[in-house]
Amino acid sequence: MSDEIFMFNALWLKGDEGRRQYGEYGSRAMELVERLGGGLDYALVADKAVQDDFVPDVLAVVRYPSREV
């Protein structure tokens, strides 16, 4: 059995500046996650409501090798 865990992320980016800032953060964070054996499994741009009024800018699933990482 694998110890991997997956984290679902729903992101609201607050315009172009929010996208730029999250892009910088995301690049640095993914370098660390990948060094530890994880990675970005899915990233989707949401263009319709997921449920009722739940409309994030981006949906992402990040894989971590274990809870300890």
N, C-alpha and C positions, 0 to 999 in steps of 0.2 A: 504494500500500500504506500502511495506517495504522501509525503508531508506537505506538498505544495498547497498554497492557498491562493485564492483569487479575490481581488478587490474591484468592485464595480464603482466607477467614478462618474458622477453627473456634474458637468461643469457649466457655469454661467460666466462668461468672460468679460462682460461690460465693455463692449465696443473694441475698436482697434487697439487702444492702449492696453486693455485687459488681455487681448490675444497676444500682443507682443510680450507683455510681462510673463504671462503663463508659458509662452514658448521658451523664454529664457529659463524659467524655473524647471519646466518639463525636461529640457535638454540635460540640465545638470542632474536632476533627479534620476532620469533613465540611465545615465552613465553609472551611477551608483547601484541602481537596481540590477543592471546587467552584470556589473562586476561581481555582485553577490549571487548570481545565477538565476535571476528573474528576467522579466521582460514585458513589453507591451504586447498583449495578445490580440486585442481589437481596439480600434478607435473609429468612431462613427460620428459624422456630422448629422445632428437631428434636424429634420426639416418639417416634422409633424409632431403633434403631441404624442407622447408615449402613453399617457393616461390622463384624460381630462385636460388640465392646464399645466401638466408637467412637461415643459419644453426646454430642456437644457441646450446649450450651444454644441456641446460635445459629450458623447458617451464613450467611456473607455473601460477596458478590463486589463488590469495589471496583475501579472503572475509573480508570486514570491516563492522561493524554494521552501520556506517553512515559516512558522509563526515567530521563530526566534530571530529571523533576519530583520 
